[in-house]
Amino acid sequence: MARILALDYGKVRTGIAVTDELQLIASGLSTVETKNLLSYLGDYIQKEAVELFVVGLPKQMDNTESESEVLIKGFLNKLKAKFPSIPVERQDERFTSKMAVQSMLDSGMKKKKRRDKALVDEISATLILQAYLNRF
């Protein structure tokens, strides 16, 4: 089986998580500057088989689209154009950043490390991917 790759897309940085080959476990992979994201994904896909992208779907509490969805839709068009054979699914990402910070607290991570926004983005991507896997 190929891996599933999840993205917590952001204007500046994007957190990336990936499953194992059996698609059982979600693990943080990296955080990449968004301007380099498509290039990074291209390099990754050269080395590892990816069968699906899961991209976070930011929603407001009233279930309407968040303002960042406009940026994500533009990115999705580029993603689908560059990797037309890999389908894209969306996963609600509400509260993932707060959950990421809480998991850092729960694990006893030092304050300086918890301020690392790149790490928060990577953990958020992992939470998005795990939520996607839990749907099935």
N, CA, C and O atoms as CSV, one atom per row, in Angstrom:
chain,resi,resn,atom,element,x,y,z
A,1,MET,N,N,0.829,-1.185,0.000
A,1,MET,CA,C,0.000,0.000,0.000
A,1,MET,C,C,0.876,1.252,0.000
A,1,MET,O,O,2.018,1.242,0.458
A,2,ALA,N,N,0.313,2.295,-0.516
A,2,ALA,CA,C,1.016,3.576,-0.522
A,2,ALA,C,C,0.591,4.379,0.709
A,2,ALA,O,O,-0.380,4.038,1.384
A,3,ARG,N,N,1.316,5.418,0.977
A,3,ARG,CA,C,1.053,6.265,2.138
A,3,ARG,C,C,-0.052,7.289,1.854
A,3,ARG,O,O,-0.356,7.600,0.702
A,4,ILE,N,N,-0.639,7.798,2.935
A,4,ILE,CA,C,-1.544,8.941,2.866
A,4,ILE,C,C,-0.787,10.112,3.470
A,4,ILE,O,O,-0.175,9.978,4.529
A,5,LEU,N,N,-0.824,11.243,2.813
A,5,LEU,CA,C,-0.093,12.418,3.258
A,5,LEU,C,C,-1.089,13.528,3.589
A,5,LEU,O,O,-1.974,13.831,2.789
A,6,ALA,N,N,-0.943,14.131,4.767
A,6,ALA,CA,C,-1.861,15.185,5.198
A,6,ALA,C,C,-1.138,16.521,5.287
A,6,ALA,O,O,0.049,16.589,5.606
A,7,LEU,N,N,-1.888,17.581,4.997
A,7,LEU,CA,C,-1.337,18.933,5.014
A,7,LEU,C,C,-2.179,19.839,5.894
A,7,LEU,O,O,-3.403,19.892,5.768
A,8,ASP,N,N,-1.505,20.549,6.785
A,8,ASP,CA,C,-2.125,21.640,7.541
A,8,ASP,C,C,-1.608,22.908,6.875
A,8,ASP,O,O,-0.604,23.491,7.286
A,9,TYR,N,N,-2.332,23.319,5.825
A,9,TYR,CA,C,-1.883,24.403,4.954
A,9,TYR,C,C,-1.969,25.749,5.670
A,9,TYR,O,O,-2.970,26.068,6.311
A,10,GLY,N,N,-0.909,26.519,5.548
A,10,GLY,CA,C,-0.889,27.863,6.099
A,10,GLY,C,C,-0.262,28.836,5.116
A,10,GLY,O,O,0.440,28.429,4.191
A,11,LYS,N,N,-0.511,30.094,5.314
A,11,LYS,CA,C,0.002,31.129,4.416
A,11,LYS,C,C,1.532,31.144,4.390
A,11,LYS,O,O,2.133,31.346,3.335
A,12,VAL,N,N,2.161,30.930,5.549
A,12,VAL,CA,C,3.618,30.978,5.658
A,12,VAL,C,C,4.234,29.586,5.703
A,12,VAL,O,O,5.198,29.300,4.993
A,13,ARG,N,N,3.667,28.720,6.550
A,13,ARG,CA,C,4.192,27.368,6.754
A,13,ARG,C,C,3.085,26.358,6.587
A,13,ARG,O,O,1.912,26.654,6.814
A,14,THR,N,N,3.471,25.151,6.185
A,14,THR,CA,C,2.519,24.047,6.081
A,14,THR,C,C,3.075,22.844,6.821
A,14,THR,O,O,4.184,22.382,6.554
A,15,GLY,N,N,2.276,22.348,7.761
A,15,GLY,CA,C,2.649,21.139,8.473
A,15,GLY,C,C,2.289,19.928,7.633
A,15,GLY,O,O,1.266,19.914,6.948
A,16,ILE,N,N,3.136,18.913,7.692
A,16,ILE,CA,C,2.945,17.710,6.884
A,16,ILE,C,C,3.019,16.480,7.783
A,16,ILE,O,O,3.909,16.363,8.626
A,17,ALA,N,N,2.078,15.575,7.591
A,17,ALA,CA,C,2.081,14.293,8.301
A,17,ALA,C,C,1.864,13.195,7.274
A,17,ALA,O,O,1.365,13.441,6.176
A,18,VAL,N,N,2.244,11.985,7.644
A,18,VAL,CA,C,2.151,10.866,6.719
A,18,VAL,C,C,1.828,9.595,7.494
A,18,VAL,O,O,2.159,9.466,8.673
A,19,THR,N,N,1.178,8.662,6.812
A,19,THR,CA,C,0.916,7.363,7.435
A,19,THR,C,C,2.084,6.425,7.160
A,19,THR,O,O,2.944,6.697,6.323
A,20,ASP,N,N,2.088,5.329,7.881
A,20,ASP,CA,C,2.971,4.217,7.543
A,20,ASP,C,C,2.405,3.565,6.276
A,20,ASP,O,O,1.332,3.950,5.810
A,21,GLU,N,N,3.105,2.600,5.729
A,21,GLU,CA,C,2.660,1.979,4.473
A,21,GLU,C,C,1.357,1.200,4.627
A,21,GLU,O,O,0.646,1.001,3.642
A,22,LEU,N,N,1.029,0.755,5.841
A,22,LEU,CA,C,-0.224,0.045,6.066
A,22,LEU,C,C,-1.385,0.998,6.361
A,22,LEU,O,O,-2.526,0.568,6.532
A,23,GLN,N,N,-1.084,2.281,6.416
A,23,GLN,CA,C,-2.072,3.337,6.652
A,23,GLN,C,C,-2.778,3.175,7.993
A,23,GLN,O,O,-3.988,3.372,8.103
A,24,LEU,N,N,-2.001,2.812,9.006
A,24,LEU,CA,C,-2.545,2.627,10.345
A,24,LEU,C,C,-2.193,3.767,11.290
A,24,LEU,O,O,-3.000,4.149,12.137
A,25,ILE,N,N,-0.986,4.309,11.144
A,25,ILE,CA,C,-0.464,5.273,12.101
A,25,ILE,C,C,-0.101,6.581,11.397
A,25,ILE,O,O,0.568,6.580,10.363
A,26,ALA,N,N,-0.552,7.687,11.971
A,26,ALA,CA,C,-0.193,9.012,11.457
A,26,ALA,C,C,1.009,9.519,12.236
A,26,ALA,O,O,1.034,9.457,13.466
A,27,SER,N,N,2.012,10.023,11.511
A,27,SER,CA,C,3.216,10.574,12.134
A,27,SER,C,C,3.554,11.901,11.488
A,27,SER,O,O,3.347,12.098,10.291
A,28,GLY,N,N,4.079,12.811,12.298
A,28,GLY,CA,C,4.542,14.076,11.755
A,28,GLY,C,C,5.723,13.840,10.836
A,28,GLY,O,O,6.606,13.038,11.142
A,29,LEU,N,N,5.742,14.534,9.716
A,29,LEU,CA,C,6.838,14.394,8.764
A,29,LEU,C,C,7.732,15.624,8.784
A,29,LEU,O,O,8.948,15.515,8.936
A,30,SER,N,N,7.120,16.800,8.628
A,30,SER,CA,C,7.929,18.014,8.518
A,30,SER,C,C,7.017,19.232,8.534
A,30,SER,O,O,5.791,19.117,8.510
A,31,THR,N,N,7.639,20.381,8.574
A,31,THR,CA,C,6.960,21.641,8.316
A,31,THR,C,C,7.790,22.341,7.259
A,31,THR,O,O,9.011,22.436,7.376
A,32,VAL,N,N,7.120,22.832,6.223
A,32,VAL,CA,C,7.797,23.407,5.073
A,32,VAL,C,C,7.259,24.816,4.837
A,32,VAL,O,O,6.076,25.082,5.051
A,33,GLU,N,N,8.131,25.708,4.397
A,33,GLU,CA,C,7.640,27.014,3.977
A,33,GLU,C,C,6.671,26.783,2.833
A,33,GLU,O,O,6.978,26.057,1.888
A,34,THR,N,N,5.514,27.393,2.917
A,34,THR,CA,C,4.458,27.146,1.931
A,34,THR,C,C,4.923,27.444,0.516
A,34,THR,O,O,4.508,26.757,-0.418
A,35,LYS,N,N,5.771,28.445,0.328
A,35,LYS,CA,C,6.256,28.770,-1.018
A,35,LYS,C,C,7.066,27.620,-1.621
A,35,LYS,O,O,7.214,27.552,-2.841
A,36,ASN,N,N,7.591,26.715,-0.790
A,36,ASN,CA,C,8.382,25.569,-1.272
A,36,ASN,C,C,7.610,24.254,-1.223
A,36,ASN,O,O,8.176,23.192,-1.483
A,37,LEU,N,N,6.326,24.318,-0.894
A,37,LEU,CA,C,5.556,23.108,-0.623
A,37,LEU,C,C,5.436,22.168,-1.824
A,37,LEU,O,O,5.695,20.971,-1.691
A,38,LEU,N,N,5.053,22.681,-2.982
A,38,LEU,CA,C,4.873,21.798,-4.148
A,38,LEU,C,C,6.183,21.120,-4.536
A,38,LEU,O,O,6.191,19.948,-4.913
A,39,SER,N,N,7.275,21.846,-4.444
A,39,SER,CA,C,8.578,21.269,-4.736
A,39,SER,C,C,8.920,20.161,-3.727
A,39,SER,O,O,9.403,19.093,-4.105
A,40,TYR,N,N,8.667,20.427,-2.459
A,40,TYR,CA,C,8.918,19.432,-1.411
A,40,TYR,C,C,8.093,18.168,-1.665
A,40,TYR,O,O,8.607,17.052,-1.583
A,41,LEU,N,N,6.811,18.359,-1.973
A,41,LEU,CA,C,5.943,17.207,-2.230
A,41,LEU,C,C,6.426,16.413,-3.439
A,41,LEU,O,O,6.405,15.183,-3.425
A,42,GLY,N,N,6.861,17.114,-4.481
A,42,GLY,CA,C,7.393,16.430,-5.660
A,42,GLY,C,C,8.584,15.558,-5.312
A,42,GLY,O,O,8.679,14.416,-5.762
A,43,ASP,N,N,9.497,16.097,-4.509
A,43,ASP,CA,C,10.671,15.326,-4.082
A,43,ASP,C,C,10.253,14.122,-3.235
A,43,ASP,O,O,10.792,13.027,-3.397
A,44,TYR,N,N,9.299,14.329,-2.341
A,44,TYR,CA,C,8.859,13.244,-1.464
A,44,TYR,C,C,8.213,12.115,-2.269
A,44,TYR,O,O,8.461,10.935,-2.020
A,45,ILE,N,N,7.391,12.498,-3.227
A,45,ILE,CA,C,6.678,11.504,-4.026
A,45,ILE,C,C,7.627,10.723,-4.942
A,45,ILE,O,O,7.314,9.605,-5.351
A,46,GLN,N,N,8.769,11.303,-5.259
A,46,GLN,CA,C,9.791,10.570,-6.012
A,46,GLN,C,C,10.336,9.397,-5.195
A,46,GLN,O,O,10.727,8.373,-5.755
A,47,LYS,N,N,10.360,9.555,-3.839
A,47,LYS,CA,C,10.950,8.549,-2.955
A,47,LYS,C,C,9.913,7.588,-2.371
A,47,LYS,O,O,10.205,6.413,-2.148
A,48,GLU,N,N,8.707,8.091,-2.126
A,48,GLU,CA,C,7.674,7.304,-1.458
A,48,GLU,C,C,6.376,7.335,-2.265
A,48,GLU,O,O,6.014,8.363,-2.838
A,49,ALA,N,N,5.691,6.214,-2.303
A,49,ALA,CA,C,4.392,6.156,-2.985
A,49,ALA,C,C,3.338,6.808,-2.098
A,49,ALA,O,O,3.208,6.470,-0.921
A,50,VAL,N,N,2.590,7.741,-2.670
A,50,VAL,CA,C,1.510,8.427,-1.959
A,50,VAL,C,C,0.233,8.203,-2.761
A,50,VAL,O,O,0.185,8.486,-3.959
A,51,GLU,N,N,-0.801,7.693,-2.095
A,51,GLU,CA,C,-2.042,7.409,-2.824
A,51,GLU,C,C,-3.131,8.439,-2.580
A,51,GLU,O,O,-4.135,8.459,-3.293
A,52,LEU,N,N,-2.943,9.304,-1.567
A,52,LEU,CA,C,-3.991,10.263,-1.239
A,52,LEU,C,C,-3.397,11.441,-0.470
A,52,LEU,O,O,-2.527,11.272,0.384
A,53,PHE,N,N,-3.887,12.635,-0.795
A,53,PHE,CA,C,-3.604,13.822,0.007
A,53,PHE,C,C,-4.840,14.120,0.842
A,53,PHE,O,O,-5.961,14.070,0.336
A,54,VAL,N,N,-4.643,14.427,2.115
A,54,VAL,CA,C,-5.717,14.899,2.987
A,54,VAL,C,C,-5.332,16.317,3.389
A,54,VAL,O,O,-4.291,16.544,4.005
A,55,VAL,N,N,-6.184,17.257,3.031
A,55,VAL,CA,C,-5.899,18.666,3.307
A,55,VAL,C,C,-6.912,19.165,4.328
A,55,VAL,O,O,-8.115,18.938,4.199
A,56,GLY,N,N,-6.400,19.847,5.340
A,56,GLY,CA,C,-7.259,20.382,6.386
A,56,GLY,C,C,-8.305,21.329,5.824
A,56,GLY,O,O,-8.044,22.094,4.895
A,57,LEU,N,N,-9.495,21.261,6.408
A,57,LEU,CA,C,-10.618,22.113,6.006
A,57,LEU,C,C,-10.962,23.016,7.185
A,57,LEU,O,O,-11.624,22.589,8.131
A,58,PRO,N,N,-10.506,24.274,7.123
A,58,PRO,CA,C,-10.772,25.179,8.245
A,58,PRO,C,C,-12.199,25.719,8.188
A,58,PRO,O,O,-12.632,26.279,7.181
A,59,LYS,N,N,-12.912,25.536,9.289
A,59,LYS,CA,C,-14.292,26.022,9.364
A,59,LYS,C,C,-14.466,26.856,10.619
A,59,LYS,O,O,-13.757,26.679,11.610
A,60,GLN,N,N,-15.418,27.763,10.554
A,60,GLN,CA,C,-15.802,28.541,11.727
A,60,GLN,C,C,-16.694,27.664,12.603
A,60,GLN,O,O,-17.111,26.581,12.193
A,61,MET,N,N,-16.978,28.137,13.796
A,61,MET,CA,C,-17.839,27.376,14.696
A,61,MET,C,C,-19.252,27.185,14.133
A,61,MET,O,O,-19.920,26.198,14.444
A,62,ASP,N,N,-19.705,28.136,13.301
A,62,ASP,CA,C,-21.042,28.015,12.715
A,62,ASP,C,C,-21.036,27.195,11.425
A,62,ASP,O,O,-22.015,27.189,10.679
A,63,ASN,N,N,-19.914,26.499,11.170
A,63,ASN,CA,C,-19.758,25.596,10.031
A,63,ASN,C,C,-19.536,26.304,8.698
A,63,ASN,O,O,-19.548,25.653,7.653
A,64,THR,N,N,-19.334,27.621,8.707
A,64,THR,CA,C,-19.013,28.338,7.474
A,64,THR,C,C,-17.506,28.269,7.231
A,64,THR,O,O,-16.728,27.978,8.139
A,65,GLU,N,N,-17.118,28.540,5.999
A,65,GLU,CA,C,-15.692,28.504,5.656
A,65,GLU,C,C,-14.929,29.596,6.387
A,65,GLU,O,O,-15.436,30.698,6.594
A,66,SER,N,N,-13.706,29.271,6.772
A,66,SER,CA,C,-12.842,30.282,7.387
A,66,SER,C,C,-12.228,31.121,6.265
A,66,SER,O,O,-12.246,30.721,5.101
A,67,GLU,N,N,-11.697,32.263,6.617
A,67,GLU,CA,C,-11.127,33.151,5.592
A,67,GLU,C,C,-9.902,32.537,4.920
A,67,GLU,O,O,-9.590,32.897,3.785
A,68,SER,N,N,-9.208,31.631,5.579
A,68,SER,CA,C,-8.036,31.001,4.967
A,68,SER,C,C,-8.406,29.993,3.882
A,68,SER,O,O,-7.541,29.551,3.125
A,69,GLU,N,N,-9.682,29.629,3.802
A,69,GLU,CA,C,-10.119,28.657,2.786
A,69,GLU,C,C,-9.875,29.189,1.373
A,69,GLU,O,O,-9.635,28.404,0.455
A,70,VAL,N,N,-9.933,30.485,1.189
A,70,VAL,CA,C,-9.664,31.078,-0.136
A,70,VAL,C,C,-8.248,30.725,-0.591
A,70,VAL,O,O,-8.038,30.347,-1.744
A,71,LEU,N,N,-7.281,30.848,0.315
A,71,LEU,CA,C,-5.889,30.498,-0.010
A,71,LEU,C,C,-5.760,29.006,-0.290
A,71,LEU,O,O,-5.050,28.596,-1.209
A,72,ILE,N,N,-6.447,28.204,0.505
A,72,ILE,CA,C,-6.350,26.755,0.352
A,72,ILE,C,C,-6.929,26.317,-0.993
A,72,ILE,O,O,-6.366,25.441,-1.650
A,73,LYS,N,N,-8.038,26.913,-1.406
A,73,LYS,CA,C,-8.631,26.531,-2.695
A,73,LYS,C,C,-7.677,26.827,-3.850
A,73,LYS,O,O,-7.579,26.036,-4.789
A,74,GLY,N,N,-6.978,27.953,-3.789
A,74,GLY,CA,C,-5.974,28.256,-4.810
A,74,GLY,C,C,-4.864,27.221,-4.824
A,74,GLY,O,O,-4.428,26.777,-5.887
A,75,PHE,N,N,-4.408,26.837,-3.631
A,75,PHE,CA,C,-3.376,25.812,-3.527
A,75,PHE,C,C,-3.874,24.475,-4.062
A,75,PHE,O,O,-3.139,23.774,-4.758
A,76,LEU,N,N,-5.125,24.112,-3.743
A,76,LEU,CA,C,-5.664,22.833,-4.204
A,76,LEU,C,C,-5.654,22.736,-5.720
A,76,LEU,O,O,-5.382,21.668,-6.269
A,77,ASN,N,N,-5.946,23.834,-6.403
A,77,ASN,CA,C,-5.890,23.829,-7.872
A,77,ASN,C,C,-4.486,23.512,-8.357
A,77,ASN,O,O,-4.318,22.737,-9.299
A,78,LYS,N,N,-3.476,24.100,-7.727
A,78,LYS,CA,C,-2.081,23.837,-8.104
A,78,LYS,C,C,-1.682,22.404,-7.767
A,78,LYS,O,O,-0.982,21.748,-8.538
A,79,LEU,N,N,-2.134,21.923,-6.607
A,79,LEU,CA,C,-1.812,20.559,-6.177
A,79,LEU,C,C,-2.376,19.537,-7.160
A,79,LEU,O,O,-1.682,18.604,-7.564
A,80,LYS,N,N,-3.634,19.719,-7.540
A,80,LYS,CA,C,-4.281,18.790,-8.474
A,80,LYS,C,C,-3.652,18.861,-9.860
A,80,LYS,O,O,-3.582,17.849,-10.558
A,81,ALA,N,N,-3.196,20.037,-10.264
A,81,ALA,CA,C,-2.539,20.180,-11.571
A,81,ALA,C,C,-1.179,19.486,-11.571
A,81,ALA,O,O,-0.805,18.852,-12.558
A,82,LYS,N,N,-0.435,19.604,-10.464
A,82,LYS,CA,C,0.906,19.008,-10.406
A,82,LYS,C,C,0.861,17.498,-10.198
A,82,LYS,O,O,1.706,16.774,-10.724
A,83,PHE,N,N,-0.125,17.017,-9.430
A,83,PHE,CA,C,-0.230,15.588,-9.122
A,83,PHE,C,C,-1.632,15.095,-9.485
A,83,PHE,O,O,-2.402,14.738,-8.594
A,84,PRO,N,N,-1.980,15.068,-10.780
A,84,PRO,CA,C,-3.352,14.738,-11.171
A,84,PRO,C,C,-3.783,13.318,-10.830
A,84,PRO,O,O,-4.981,13.048,-10.748
A,85,SER,N,N,-2.845,12.409,-10.630
A,85,SER,CA,C,-3.217,11.021,-10.353
A,85,SER,C,C,-3.438,10.747,-8.859
A,85,SER,O,O,-3.839,9.645,-8.485
A,86,ILE,N,N,-3.178,11.742,-8.007
A,86,ILE,CA,C,-3.349,11.544,-6.567
A,86,ILE,C,C,-4.587,12.312,-6.123
A,86,ILE,O,O,-4.619,13.540,-6.214
A,87,PRO,N,N,-5.616,11.598,-5.641
A,87,PRO,CA,C,-6.836,12.286,-5.203
A,87,PRO,C,C,-6.602,13.102,-3.932
A,87,PRO,O,O,-5.655,12.869,-3.179
A,88,VAL,N,N,-7.499,14.064,-3.723
A,88,VAL,CA,C,-7.428,14.940,-2.548
A,88,VAL,C,C,-8.745,14.835,-1.790
A,88,VAL,O,O,-9.822,14.932,-2.378
A,89,GLU,N,N,-8.647,14.637,-0.490
A,89,GLU,CA,C,-9.822,14.671,0.371
A,89,GLU,C,C,-9.597,15.743,1.422
A,89,GLU,O,O,-8.462,16.138,1.691
A,90,ARG,N,N,-10.681,16.204,2.006
A,90,ARG,CA,C,-10.605,17.262,3.022
A,90,ARG,C,C,-11.008,16.691,4.374
A,90,ARG,O,O,-11.811,15.762,4.461
A,91,GLN,N,N,-10.436,17.266,5.424
A,91,GLN,CA,C,-10.744,16.847,6.789
A,91,GLN,C,C,-10.890,18.087,7.658
A,91,GLN,O,O,-10.017,18.954,7.665
A,92,ASP,N,N,-11.982,18.166,8.379
A,92,ASP,CA,C,-12.218,19.277,9.298
A,92,ASP,C,C,-11.008,19.432,10.220
A,92,ASP,O,O,-10.532,18.464,10.814
A,93,GLU,N,N,-10.524,20.668,10.326
A,93,GLU,CA,C,-9.340,20.894,11.151
A,93,GLU,C,C,-9.613,21.808,12.340
A,93,GLU,O,O,-8.679,22.339,12.941
A,94,ARG,N,N,-10.872,21.994,12.679
A,94,ARG,CA,C,-11.181,22.839,13.838
A,94,ARG,C,C,-10.504,22.304,15.092
A,94,ARG,O,O,-10.528,21.104,15.362
A,95,PHE,N,N,-9.916,23.190,15.833
A,95,PHE,CA,C,-9.277,22.925,17.131
A,95,PHE,C,C,-7.957,22.166,17.041
A,95,PHE,O,O,-7.374,21.856,18.080
A,96,THR,N,N,-7.461,21.853,15.841
A,96,THR,CA,C,-6.224,21.062,15.788
A,96,THR,C,C,-5.038,21.821,16.362
A,96,THR,O,O,-4.183,21.217,17.010
A,97,SER,N,N,-4.966,23.128,16.140
A,97,SER,CA,C,-3.839,23.882,16.706
A,97,SER,C,C,-3.891,23.889,18.232
A,97,SER,O,O,-2.865,23.728,18.892
A,98,LYS,N,N,-5.082,24.074,18.787
A,98,LYS,CA,C,-5.220,24.041,20.249
A,98,LYS,C,C,-4.904,22.652,20.789
A,98,LYS,O,O,-4.259,22.518,21.829
A,99,MET,N,N,-5.353,21.629,20.089
A,99,MET,CA,C,-5.068,20.257,20.515
A,99,MET,C,C,-3.568,19.966,20.419
A,99,MET,O,O,-3.018,19.245,21.252
A,100,ALA,N,N,-2.913,20.527,19.406
A,100,ALA,CA,C,-1.469,20.326,19.250
A,100,ALA,C,C,-0.719,20.937,20.425
A,100,ALA,O,O,0.176,20.307,20.989
A,101,VAL,N,N,-1.080,22.155,20.792
A,101,VAL,CA,C,-0.429,22.808,21.934
A,101,VAL,C,C,-0.706,22.023,23.213
A,101,VAL,O,O,0.189,21.846,24.039
A,102,GLN,N,N,-1.936,21.553,23.380
A,102,GLN,CA,C,-2.273,20.778,24.576
A,102,GLN,C,C,-1.468,19.483,24.633
A,102,GLN,O,O,-1.019,19.083,25.707
A,103,SER,N,N,-1.283,18.830,23.497
A,103,SER,CA,C,-0.499,17.586,23.505
A,103,SER,C,C,0.960,17.875,23.845
A,103,SER,O,O,1.632,17.054,24.468
A,104,MET,N,N,1.446,19.044,23.433
A,104,MET,CA,C,2.813,19.439,23.794
A,104,MET,C,C,2.909,19.658,25.310
A,104,MET,O,O,3.884,19.250,25.941
A,105,LEU,N,N,1.898,20.299,25.880
A,105,LEU,CA,C,1.852,20.504,27.334
A,105,LEU,C,C,1.793,19.176,28.064
A,105,LEU,O,O,2.534,18.942,29.019
A,106,ASP,N,N,0.900,18.305,27.600
A,106,ASP,CA,C,0.705,17.006,28.248
A,106,ASP,C,C,1.962,16.145,28.215
A,106,ASP,O,O,2.195,15.338,29.115
A,107,SER,N,N,2.764,16.321,27.179
A,107,SER,CA,C,3.985,15.518,27.065
A,107,SER,C,C,5.136,16.101,27.875
A,107,SER,O,O,6.224,15.526,27.917
A,108,GLY,N,N,4.894,17.255,28.526
A,108,GLY,CA,C,5.937,17.859,29.355
A,108,GLY,C,C,6.957,18.660,28.574
A,108,GLY,O,O,8.051,18.923,29.075
A,109,MET,N,N,6.623,19.049,27.364
A,109,MET,CA,C,7.545,19.796,26.525
A,109,MET,C,C,7.836,21.162,27.141
A,109,MET,O,O,6.939,21.817,27.671
A,110,LYS,N,N,9.083,21.578,27.067
A,110,LYS,CA,C,9.505,22.861,27.621
A,110,LYS,C,C,8.833,24.019,26.886
A,110,LYS,O,O,8.452,23.897,25.722
A,111,LYS,N,N,8.694,25.142,27.585
A,111,LYS,CA,C,8.001,26.319,27.052
A,111,LYS,C,C,8.623,26.803,25.741
A,111,LYS,O,O,7.901,27.168,24.813
A,112,LYS,N,N,9.933,26.808,25.658
A,112,LYS,CA,C,10.608,27.280,24.440
A,112,LYS,C,C,10.220,26.421,23.238
A,112,LYS,O,O,9.983,26.947,22.150
A,113,LYS,N,N,10.155,25.126,23.425
A,113,LYS,CA,C,9.803,24.208,22.339
A,113,LYS,C,C,8.332,24.373,21.947
A,113,LYS,O,O,7.983,24.252,20.773
A,114,ARG,N,N,7.464,24.653,22.941
A,114,ARG,CA,C,6.038,24.834,22.652
A,114,ARG,C,C,5.780,26.080,21.824
A,114,ARG,O,O,4.745,26.181,21.166
A,115,ARG,N,N,6.702,27.028,21.847
A,115,ARG,CA,C,6.547,28.249,21.050
A,115,ARG,C,C,6.937,28.053,19.591
A,115,ARG,O,O,6.753,28.955,18.773
A,116,ASP,N,N,7.466,26.902,19.264
A,116,ASP,CA,C,7.903,26.584,17.903
A,116,ASP,C,C,6.664,26.358,17.030
A,116,ASP,O,O,6.072,25.279,17.048
A,117,LYS,N,N,6.283,27.379,16.273
A,117,LYS,CA,C,5.061,27.302,15.458
A,117,LYS,C,C,5.168,26.220,14.394
A,117,LYS,O,O,4.155,25.631,14.016
A,118,ALA,N,N,6.360,25.949,13.909
A,118,ALA,CA,C,6.533,24.896,12.912
A,118,ALA,C,C,6.167,23.537,13.508
A,118,ALA,O,O,5.545,22.708,12.844
A,119,LEU,N,N,6.556,23.315,14.756
A,119,LEU,CA,C,6.228,22.055,15.409
A,119,LEU,C,C,4.717,21.951,15.643
A,119,LEU,O,O,4.135,20.879,15.481
A,120,VAL,N,N,4.091,23.054,16.018
A,120,VAL,CA,C,2.631,23.070,16.189
A,120,VAL,C,C,1.954,22.697,14.873
A,120,VAL,O,O,0.999,21.921,14.873
A,121,ASP,N,N,2.433,23.239,13.750
A,121,ASP,CA,C,1.856,22.936,12.443
A,121,ASP,C,C,2.019,21.464,12.086
A,121,ASP,O,O,1.107,20.855,11.527
A,122,GLU,N,N,3.173,20.892,12.405
A,122,GLU,CA,C,3.412,19.476,12.107
A,122,GLU,C,C,2.502,18.583,12.950
A,122,GLU,O,O,1.937,17.611,12.447
A,123,ILE,N,N,2.364,18.915,14.226
A,123,ILE,CA,C,1.473,18.143,15.094
A,123,ILE,C,C,0.023,18.301,14.636
A,123,ILE,O,O,-0.747,17.341,14.665
A,124,SER,N,N,-0.347,19.510,14.216
A,124,SER,CA,C,-1.705,19.738,13.702
A,124,SER,C,C,-1.978,18.871,12.485
A,124,SER,O,O,-3.060,18.296,12.364
A,125,ALA,N,N,-1.008,18.769,11.577
A,125,ALA,CA,C,-1.169,17.914,10.397
A,125,ALA,C,C,-1.352,16.457,10.815
A,125,ALA,O,O,-2.132,15.721,10.210
A,126,THR,N,N,-0.629,16.052,11.850
A,126,THR,CA,C,-0.754,14.682,12.354
A,126,THR,C,C,-2.156,14.450,12.912
A,126,THR,O,O,-2.747,13.394,12.691
A,127,LEU,N,N,-2.687,15.434,13.634
A,127,LEU,CA,C,-4.040,15.312,14.180
A,127,LEU,C,C,-5.090,15.266,13.067
A,127,LEU,O,O,-6.066,14.521,13.161
A,128,ILE,N,N,-4.889,16.058,12.021
A,128,ILE,CA,C,-5.796,16.034,10.863
A,128,ILE,C,C,-5.784,14.642,10.231
A,128,ILE,O,O,-6.837,14.083,9.923
A,129,LEU,N,N,-4.603,14.095,10.044
A,129,LEU,CA,C,-4.477,12.780,9.417
A,129,LEU,C,C,-5.072,11.687,10.308
A,129,LEU,O,O,-5.751,10.787,9.814
A,130,GLN,N,N,-4.822,11.761,11.603
A,130,GLN,CA,C,-5.374,10.741,12.493
A,130,GLN,C,C,-6.900,10.820,12.515
A,130,GLN,O,O,-7.571,9.788,12.540
A,131,ALA,N,N,-7.451,12.028,12.507
A,131,ALA,CA,C,-8.913,12.183,12.457
A,131,ALA,C,C,-9.460,11.587,11.161
A,131,ALA,O,O,-10.519,10.960,11.167
A,132,TYR,N,N,-8.746,11.777,10.054
A,132,TYR,CA,C,-9.171,11.188,8.785
A,132,TYR,C,C,-9.166,9.655,8.883
A,132,TYR,O,O,-10.122,9.001,8.467
A,133,LEU,N,N,-8.098,9.096,9.428
A,133,LEU,CA,C,-7.984,7.641,9.555
A,133,LEU,C,C,-9.081,7.086,10.466
A,133,LEU,O,O,-9.594,5.993,10.226
A,134,ASN,N,N,-9.435,7.825,11.495
A,134,ASN,CA,C,-10.455,7.371,12.444
A,134,ASN,C,C,-11.855,7.354,11.852
A,134,ASN,O,O,-12.761,6.756,12.431
A,135,ARG,N,N,-12.045,7.999,10.711
A,135,ARG,CA,C,-13.365,8.008,10.071
A,135,ARG,C,C,-13.759,6.634,9.551
A,135,ARG,O,O,-14.942,6.372,9.329
A,136,PHE,N,N,-12.797,5.765,9.357
A,136,PHE,CA,C,-13.066,4.471,8.728
A,136,PHE,C,C,-12.933,3.311,9.674
A,136,PHE,O,O,-13.132,2.164,9.276
